[in-house]
Structure formats: structure tokens, C-alpha cells
């Protein structure tokens, strides 16, 4: 039955009681709360009095006279809501009437939660069932009228509101089909307006409402195909460059590697409604224009876009690259010093000299790198920057190395110790961390660039 439907949201009464508890907790005694509830009741504010009495009983279940007071105030509040609901139904405002009946139900449950039995008003269940049926009928009629007027959003939302008052499975399936029809009409209207992404998205929602065998599914798929064909825009994704400041900190391979990742992983497979311009043609045009190794203005970017027949151009540059060492821990390690570079296994030095004891500094630390890309999306036709922003990425890894004020090759070191001073190995470890940074930066940049373009494609 409708009155026994499981609540999917927290009771408004429980939320109200939580607010009361927050307002009163720790600073008002139970007696003062009880007196405040009595004041509400004396003023004819029965709903507020009932809430307050429930809160008192939650705090002290045996508080004198609280149960009787709650029963009295709740009964009066319920009667008032029933009268309000009847007035609303007389005015054909059935949703408002159901809201009043929800208040009755919630108060009934709140009383039960503190062991106070307050019966629902006579004929409540019948009245609620009839009111919900009327609410559903009125909303379906509203949805049908809106559909005839091609007010698609109004129609869809009216059907959605009607669902709240319907338990019958067949009737709910009928609403599914009606909403699917509304969505198709909405999508068709979007196509006529040239808002192809909107049309595609409306049509996609049809698949959640009707089975795959339904005729609307095939029609929706055909509409989506047409929307993609007509709405897809060509975009020139220009290779990233760098500012002078960032260039001094970047390795020689960072930018080429970053652009390779962007081309292979992202620009080669853009999302729906974006077609990437040929990267070879883009680079050729930039070389001919003398802009292949420069930060581009919007005019220069638009010129490249026109040459490759693009509607939009995405251009950007690395503006920051910061490498830092944190959580540095140093330990002094004593080893022998052999001036002629004799190792531990090479035997005695020429002349028989004895190695000198000395030490180097063994360091462990976190190597952190951060990079920032500034980007712009340029409308080729108007040369206007339609979107701009930044993407940022970070990466870190544990590192270790050795420090010695002289020539470390003259230290009597083991193989693993010598690795601490090997510049090639140290650079390789740093590059591994930078590669993680590069992958994250490519992903962040590609996503914001795609979003910037898609926001311009309706």
C-alpha cells in the first residue's frame, strides 16, 4: 500500500530533530527543552511542539508528562495536516496534498521511535492512496499536454514526478515508453537547431528506458550517427612549447616526449564530436610559418588552423618546471681513500703506500617534480580565445646518492656504493620520475583541452 512504501530518503522529521539537537545540545537542559515545547503547544504550533517533545524523549525517555504531551501535540498536528491536504486536493493541488500527508507519516514514525503510539487519522490510508492516484493522473495529463506543445523538458519532468505516486509495474513501464518518446522528440528538435551534442545525449537516455528490441532504439541510434556526422568539428592540436624560464629547467627530451605521448595516446583518438587535424600537416604548417619553436599568439594559432581546415586550435606551453629535494637524510660513511684509484680488489698501490681513511655523505631523499601548462582554445573563424586555463601535474620518487668533496673515484667503494656517484644512473632515476610526471601531465592537459573544445560544440 502507498502509505507503507519504503522511504528512500532520511525523514524530514529526523533532519529537523538533528537541527534541534545541534541548537540545544550542551547548553539547554531537558527541562528547558520541555518548557519550550510547551510554549510551542500553547501558541498552537503543534508540529514544532511535537518535534521538541520527541527530542526531549530521545534525551530522557521517562521524562515526566513528555509522552502524553507528545501524543496530544502530534494528534493536533496530524489533524491540521490532514485538513491542509484536503484543502489542497479541493484546489487540484495534489502534489502539495501528498506533501502534507508525508508530514503526517513522518510524525507518526517519529512518535513510534520514542515509544509513543499515536494512531494515524481515520481514513488516512484511503485518502493518501486516492490523493497519490490523482497526483499521478494530473502529472501525466500535464506531461501529455507539454508533449503536444513540444515542451520537452516540462513533459519529461512531469512524467518523472508522476513516478513517485505510482507502484504499478505496467503503469511505470508505460511512463518509460512515454519518456523515451519525449526524449526522441527532444533530440530531434536539438538536431533541427544544430545542437548536435545535445541531440546525441538526449537520444542516449532512451536506451535506459526501453528494451533493445523497441523500435525507438534503432531510431535513436540512427539519430546519434547523424548527430556525430553533422556535429563533429576538426581541431588542430598544436605541439606544446615552453617559456624561456621553463626551458632552462627542462631536459632536452621532456617536450618532445610529452608531445609524442599526446599525439599517440590522445590526439590520435579524440572523444566524440572532435576530429584531430593531421599532426604532420600541422607541424609542416608551423615550420613554414616560422612558429614551430615559439609561444603562439591567438592570431598565429588561428592561421595554422585555417591552413589545416580546422574549426578550433588548441595551443599551449609549459610555463613551470620545478624539481625539488625533500625529506633529505644524510649519513657519513667512512671508507678508505686510495689516491691512484685502487679498488678493494686491486691489491697494493705502486710504491706500497697505505690507503688513508676518509668518508663520504650518503643521502636519501624524495625527488619531486612539478610542471604547469598554460593552454588556450582559439576559434579559427573569429580568432577569439574561447577557453583558457592551466593543467598541473606532480610526481615524486625516492632517491639516493653519494657526495664527496674530492674525486669519488679515489674512494675504496663497493659496486653498489659506486652506483651512488654514477651520474648516468642518477640521471636515469630522475628521468623515470619525470616520465611519470610526463604521463600525468599529458592526461591532465588532454582532458582540459578536450573539455574546452567540447564546451564550444553544442
C-alpha positions in Angstrom: 0.0 0.0 0.0 1.1 3.6 -0.7 1.4 4.5 3.0 3.8 1.6 3.7 6.2 2.5 0.9 9.8 2.3 2.0 11.4 5.7 2.4 14.4 6.2 0.2 15.5 9.5 1.9 16.0 10.5 5.5 12.8 11.6 7.2 12.4 15.3 7.3 11.5 14.8 10.9 14.8 13.2 11.7 16.6 16.1 9.9 14.6 18.6 11.9 15.3 16.8 15.2 19.0 16.8 14.3 18.9 20.5 13.9 17.2 20.9 17.2 19.8 18.7 18.9 22.6 20.9 17.4 20.9 24.1 18.5 20.2 22.9 22.1 22.9 20.3 22.7 25.3 21.1 25.6 23.7 24.4 26.6 20.0 23.7 27.3 18.7 21.3 30.0 16.0 18.8 29.2 13.6 20.7 31.5 14.2 23.9 29.4 13.5 21.9 26.2 10.3 20.6 27.7 9.2 24.1 28.6 10.0 25.3 25.1 7.9 22.5 23.7 5.0 23.6 26.0 5.3 27.1 24.7 5.1 26.0 21.1 2.0 24.0 22.0 0.3 26.9 23.8 0.9 29.1 20.7 -0.9 26.5 18.6 2.4 25.5 16.9 1.7 21.8 17.3 4.2 20.5 14.7 7.1 22.3 16.3 5.9 21.3 19.8 5.8 17.6 18.7 9.3 17.8 17.3 10.5 19.3 20.6 8.8 16.6 22.7 10.3 13.9 20.6 13.7 15.4 21.2 13.1 15.5 24.9 12.1 11.9 24.9 15.2 10.9 22.9 17.3 12.5 25.6 15.3 11.2 28.6 12.7 8.5 27.7 11.0 8.7 31.1 10.8 12.5 31.3 7.5 13.3 33.3 4.5 14.1 31.1 6.5 14.2 27.9 4.8 11.2 26.4 1.3 12.4 27.0 2.3 15.9 25.8 3.8 14.4 22.6 0.6 12.3 21.9 -1.6 15.4 22.3 0.5 17.7 20.2 1.1 15.1 17.5 -2.6 14.4 17.2 -3.4 18.1 16.7 -0.5 18.5 14.2 -1.7 15.5 12.2 -5.3 16.8 12.1 -4.0 20.2 10.8 -2.0 18.5 8.1 -5.0 16.3 7.0 -7.1 19.5 6.8 -4.4 21.2 4.7 -4.2 18.2 2.5 -8.0 18.2 1.9 -7.9 21.9 1.1 -5.1 21.2 -1.4 -7.0 18.4 -3.1 -10.1 20.7 -3.4 -7.8 23.1 -5.3 -6.5 20.3 -7.5 -3.0 20.7 -5.9 -2.4 17.1 -5.4 1.4 17.1 -5.0 1.1 19.7 -2.2 -1.6 17.5 -0.6 0.8 14.5 -0.7 3.5 16.6 0.9 1.1 17.3 3.8 0.4 13.6 4.1 4.1 12.9 4.2 4.3 15.2 7.2 1.7 13.0 8.9 3.5 9.8 8.1 6.9 11.2 9.3 5.5 12.4 12.6 3.8 9.1 13.1 7.1 7.3 12.6 8.9 9.8 14.9 6.5 9.1 17.7 7.0 5.4 17.3 10.7 5.9 17.5 10.3 7.1 21.1 7.6 4.5 22.0 4.6 6.8 21.8 1.7 5.3 20.0 -0.2 8.0 18.1 -2.7 6.4 15.6 -2.9 7.8 12.1 -6.0 9.8 11.4 -9.1 7.9 10.4 -9.2 7.1 6.6 -5.6 8.3 6.2 -4.6 5.3 4.1 -7.5 5.5 1.8 -7.2 9.3 1.5 -3.5 9.0 0.7 -4.0 6.3 -1.9 -6.6 8.3 -3.6 -4.6 11.5 -3.5 -1.5 9.8 -4.9 -3.6 8.4 -7.8 -4.9 11.9 -8.5 -1.5 13.4 -8.4 -0.1 10.8 -10.8 -3.1 11.4 -13.2 -2.7 15.1 -13.1 1.0 14.9 -13.8 0.6 12.5 -16.7 -2.0 14.9 -18.2 0.4 17.8 -17.7 3.1 15.7 -19.4 0.9 14.9 -22.4 -0.1 18.5 -22.9 3.5 19.5 -22.8 4.4 16.8 -25.3 1.8 18.1 -27.7 3.2 21.6 -27.3 6.8 20.2 -27.8 7.8 21.5 -24.4 10.0 18.5 -24.0 11.7 19.4 -20.7 8.4 20.1 -19.0 6.9 16.9 -20.3 9.9 14.7 -19.2 10.0 16.2 -15.7 6.2 15.8 -15.3 6.5 12.1 -16.1 9.4 11.8 -13.7 7.4 13.4 -10.9 4.5 11.1 -11.6 6.7 8.1 -10.8 6.7 9.0 -7.2 3.0 8.2 -6.9 2.8 5.0 -8.9 3.5 1.5 -7.7 2.0 -0.5 -10.6 4.7 -2.0 -12.8 2.7 -1.9 -16.0 2.0 1.8 -15.5 5.6 2.5 -14.8 6.6 0.8 -18.0 4.1 2.9 -19.9 5.8 6.0 -18.4 9.2 4.6 -19.5 7.9 4.5 -23.1 6.4 7.9 -22.9 9.6 9.4 -21.6 11.5 7.7 -24.4 9.2 9.2 -26.9 9.7 12.6 -25.3 13.4 12.2 -25.4 13.4 11.3 -29.1 11.2 14.4 -29.9 13.6 16.5 -27.8 16.6 15.1 -29.6 15.0 15.7 -33.0 14.4 19.3 -32.0 18.0 19.7 -31.0 19.1 18.3 -34.4 16.9 20.9 -36.2 18.6 23.6 -34.0 22.0 22.4 -34.8 22.8 21.4 -31.2 24.1 18.0 -32.2 25.8 17.1 -28.9 22.6 17.8 -27.1 20.7 15.7 -29.5 23.2 12.8 -29.1 22.9 13.0 -25.3 19.1 13.1 -25.3 19.0 10.0 -27.5 21.4 8.2 -25.3 19.0 8.3 -22.4 16.4 6.4 -24.4 18.4 3.2 -24.1 17.9 3.2 -20.3 14.1 3.4 -20.7 13.1 0.8 -23.3 14.4 -2.6 -24.3 16.9 -3.1 -27.2 14.1 -4.6 -29.3 12.0 -1.4 -29.1 11.7 0.5 -32.4 12.8 3.7 -30.8 16.2 2.2 -30.1 17.1 1.8 -33.7 15.8 5.3 -34.4 17.8 6.8 -31.6 21.0 5.0 -32.8 20.4 6.4 -36.3 19.9 9.9 -34.9 23.1 9.6 -32.9 25.1 8.6 -36.0 23.7 11.6 -37.9 24.5 13.9 -35.0 28.1 12.8 -34.9 28.5 13.2 -38.7 27.0 16.7 -38.7 28.3 17.9 -35.4 32.0 16.8 -35.4 34.5 19.6 -35.5 38.1 19.5 -36.8 40.6 20.6 -34.2 44.3 21.4 -34.6 46.2 20.4 -31.5 49.5 22.3 -31.8 52.7 20.9 -30.3 53.4 22.3 -26.9 56.3 24.7 -26.5 57.8 26.3 -23.4 58.6 29.7 -21.9 62.2 30.7 -21.5 62.1 30.2 -17.7 60.7 26.7 -18.0 63.1 25.9 -20.8 66.1 26.5 -18.6 64.8 23.8 -16.2 63.5 21.2 -18.7 65.6 18.4 -20.0 66.1 18.2 -23.8 63.8 15.3 -24.2 60.9 16.3 -22.0 59.0 18.4 -24.5 59.5 16.0 -27.5 58.4 13.1 -25.3 55.4 15.0 -24.0 54.2 15.8 -27.5 54.8 12.2 -28.6 52.6 10.9 -25.8 49.9 13.5 -26.6 49.9 12.6 -30.3 49.9 8.8 -29.8 47.6 8.4 -26.8 45.2 11.3 -27.0 45.1 13.4 -30.3 45.0 10.1 -32.3 41.8 9.0 -30.6 39.7 12.0 -29.5 36.3 11.9 -28.0 33.0 12.1 -30.0 32.5 15.3 -31.9 36.2 16.0 -32.2 38.3 15.1 -35.2 42.0 15.8 -34.9 43.7 17.6 -37.8 46.6 15.7 -39.3 49.6 16.3 -36.9 52.1 16.1 -39.8 50.2 18.8 -41.7 50.0 20.9 -38.5 53.8 20.7 -37.9 54.6 21.4 -41.6 52.4 24.5 -41.5 54.1 25.7 -38.3 57.5 25.2 -39.8 56.6 27.2 -42.9 55.1 29.9 -40.7 58.2 30.1 -38.6 56.2 29.3 -35.4 57.3 25.7 -34.7 59.6 26.7 -31.8 57.7 29.6 -30.3 54.8 30.6 -28.0 52.0 31.4 -30.4 49.6 34.3 -30.2 45.9 33.7 -31.0 46.4 35.2 -34.5 49.3 32.9 -35.2 47.4 29.9 -33.9 44.3 30.8 -35.9 46.5 31.0 -39.1 47.7 27.4 -38.5 44.1 26.3 -38.0 42.9 27.9 -41.3 45.7 26.1 -43.2 44.6 22.7 -42.0 40.8 23.5 -42.3 40.2 23.3 -38.5 37.4 25.0 -36.6 39.4 25.3 -33.4 43.0 25.3 -32.4 44.4 24.2 -29.1 47.8 25.7 -28.2 49.8 25.9 -25.1 53.2 26.0 -23.4 55.0 24.7 -20.4 55.3 27.6 -18.1 56.8 26.0 -15.0 59.0 23.1 -14.3 60.2 22.7 -10.7 62.4 20.0 -9.3 63.0 19.8 -5.5 64.5 17.5 -2.9 62.6 17.0 0.3 62.9 14.8 3.4 66.7 14.7 2.9 68.5 12.4 5.3 72.3 12.3 5.4 74.7 9.8 6.9 78.5 9.9 6.9 80.1 6.7 5.7 83.8 6.0 6.4 85.9 4.4 3.6 89.5 4.1 2.6 91.0 6.7 0.3 93.3 5.5 -2.5 94.7 8.4 -4.5 95.6 6.3 -7.6 92.1 4.8 -7.8 92.9 1.4 -6.4 89.8 -0.7 -5.7 89.4 -3.1 -2.8 90.4 -6.0 -5.1 93.2 -4.4 -7.0 95.9 -5.2 -4.4 98.6 -2.8 -3.1 99.3 0.6 -4.7 102.5 1.2 -6.5 105.1 2.2 -4.0 103.3 0.3 -1.3 101.5 3.4 0.2 98.7 2.7 2.7 95.2 4.0 2.0 94.0 7.0 4.0 90.8 6.7 6.0 88.2 9.2 4.9 84.4 9.4 4.4 81.6 10.4 2.0 78.0 11.5 2.7 75.3 9.0 1.8 72.0 10.8 1.1 68.4 9.6 0.8 65.6 12.0 -0.2 62.3 12.4 -2.1 62.8 13.8 -5.6 59.7 15.8 -6.5 58.9 17.3 -9.9 56.0 19.6 -10.9 55.0 21.0 -14.3 52.4 23.5 -15.4 50.9 24.0 -18.9 49.0 27.1 -19.9 46.6 26.4 -22.8 44.2 28.3 -25.0 41.4 27.2 -27.3 41.1 29.5 -30.3 38.1 29.8 -32.6 39.7 29.9 -36.0 37.0 31.9 -37.7 36.8 34.7 -35.1 40.4 34.4 -33.7 38.8 34.6 -30.3 40.1 32.7 -27.3 37.0 30.7 -26.3 38.7 28.9 -23.4 41.9 29.2 -21.4 43.3 27.6 -18.3 46.2 25.6 -16.8 46.9 22.0 -16.2 49.3 20.9 -13.5 50.8 17.6 -12.6 53.3 16.3 -10.0 55.4 13.2 -9.4 57.9 12.0 -6.8 60.1 9.1 -6.1 62.7 8.0 -3.6 66.4 8.7 -4.5 69.8 8.1 -3.0 73.2 9.4 -3.9 76.7 10.0 -2.5 78.5 13.3 -2.0 82.3 13.7 -1.7 84.3 16.9 -1.8 87.1 15.4 -3.9 87.2 12.8 -6.7 85.0 10.0 -5.6 86.9 7.6 -8.0 89.7 7.6 -5.4 87.5 6.2 -2.7 87.6 2.5 -2.0 84.0 1.7 -2.8 81.9 -1.4 -3.4 79.9 -1.7 -6.6 76.7 -0.6 -5.0 78.5 2.4 -3.4 80.0 3.4 -6.8 76.4 3.5 -8.2 75.7 6.3 -5.7 78.1 8.5 -7.6 77.4 7.4 -11.2 75.9 10.4 -12.9 74.3 8.3 -15.7 72.5 6.1 -13.2 71.3 9.1 -11.1 70.1 10.9 -14.2 68.2 7.7 -15.3 66.4 7.5 -11.9 65.4 11.2 -12.2 64.1 10.6 -15.8 62.0 7.7 -14.6 60.3 10.1 -12.1 60.0 12.7 -14.8 58.3 10.1 -17.1 55.6 9.6 -14.5 55.2 13.3 -14.4 55.0 13.5 -18.2 52.3 10.8 -18.3 50.2 12.6 -15.7 50.6 16.0 -17.3 49.6 14.7 -20.7 46.5 13.2 -19.3 45.6 16.3 -17.4 46.3 18.6 -20.3 44.4 16.4 -22.9 41.3 16.3 -20.7 41.1 20.0 -20.1 41.8 20.7 -23.7 39.0 18.3 -24.8 36.6 19.9 -22.3 37.4 23.3 -23.6 36.6 22.3 -27.2 33.5 20.3 -26.3 32.1 23.3 -24.4 32.0 25.1 -27.7 30.3 22.3 -29.6 26.6 22.3 -28.8 
